[in-house]
């Protein structure tokens, strides 16, 4: 195909957007709506996963030191704890520090007024790298000489892991369904646009135009509409997300919900919306025009 022909076909593709303005507008609107739905649910799933991960990281293991050990011997256990796998950090809490925390937690309760530092144990607060391995790590901690006992919330850690797995499965399933539904809707919209122009395609075929010559303007038009829909959807998604983040920060004084900054999602969202717009525009127009080529 000669360069002047390509230039003509590209011009015809862009011109077709305005020639069939209503169907072009409908295609863009459907693309924007579908991408907004898929994008919004994807962002929601990501934020839920981050929230659960943060809650999971709050799970700690308390390691209580044998009362017979001296202060120096008790502190030395920290070195042994840090040599284990899956240990992010360990913090030593002396009897005196533990007593201060105890008194603060039970302030005003006369039943605990006589508690002394000697009644408490030195301890370590151990933060794990992977809480799904809490039980295995807890068993290793118990084997360290000088460790009297440990306290670990297995059920809580396992519950968080289960929630994360459920979120991942549900997210993949719902996003897949939304994508399929979106593609069907968009494909049907593009088909309507093609049907509106079936006579134009038939005339081009009768005057000897090749399939490639006929397809290129429609694919240019589909690509342009798809990318336009993706850009608009991305912009609206960003505006809506920032507005929601500001609103939540205003009403959530306890900061129970914390949404990640959109900048953290910028690159994957740009890539996703661009790929979706490209796929919808090119593949949608290609598959929709096939039935009108056999005239």
Secondary structure, 3 states (H helix, E strand, C coil): CCHHHHHHHHHHHHHHHHHCHHHHHHHHHHHHHHHHHHHHHHHHHHHHHHHHHHHHHCCEEEEEECCCCCHHHHHHHHHHHHCCCCEEEEEEECHHHHHHHHHHHCCCCHHHCCCCHHHCCCEEEEEECCHHHHHHHHHHHHCCCCEEEEEECHHHHHHHHHHHHHHHHHHHHHHHHHHHHHHHHHHHHHHHHHHCCHHHHHHHHHCCCCHHHHHHHHHHHHHHHHHHHHHHHHHHHHHHHHHHHHHHHHHCCCCCCCCCCHHHHHHHHHHHHHHHHHHHHHHHHHHHHHHHCCC
